[in-house]
């Protein structure tokens, strides 16, 4: 899903989604959403 689609689905602003994505990327040591998904799967978080 795009950032805009996630925001609409969760009824939050796009900026809120972006802020959370930045935090997730920082914690996982990634720079892109797809990297974060792969890393989270390797760590058995997903």
N, C-alpha and C positions, 0 to 999 in steps of 0.2 A: 504494500500500500504506500501511497505517497504521503508526505508529511501532512498535506492538506486533508487527505482522506482519513488519516488517523485522527486528526484534530476534530473533524466533523463527527466521526464515529464515537469519539469519547466526550464530545460536547465541551471541548477546551479550545483555547486559542492555538494558532499555529506556533506562536512564540513559546508557549508552554511545552509543546511537543519538541521543538528544537532545543530548548533548555535541557529537557530530560535526555534527549539523544546525545547531547554533548557530554552530559554526566556519565551516561552509560559507556560512551566511547572512551572517555578518560579512564574510567575504572577498569575497562577491559584492555586498555592500551592499544586501541584501534583508531583508525581515522575515517572509516566508512561504515555504513550500516551493514553491508554484506559481510565485511570483515568481522564485525561485532557478532553477527549471527553465527558465523563459522567458529569463532573463538568460544562463544557461549555453549555451542553444541559440544565442542571438544572438552570443555570443562564440566559437561553434564548439567548445565544450568537450564537448558531447554530440552 
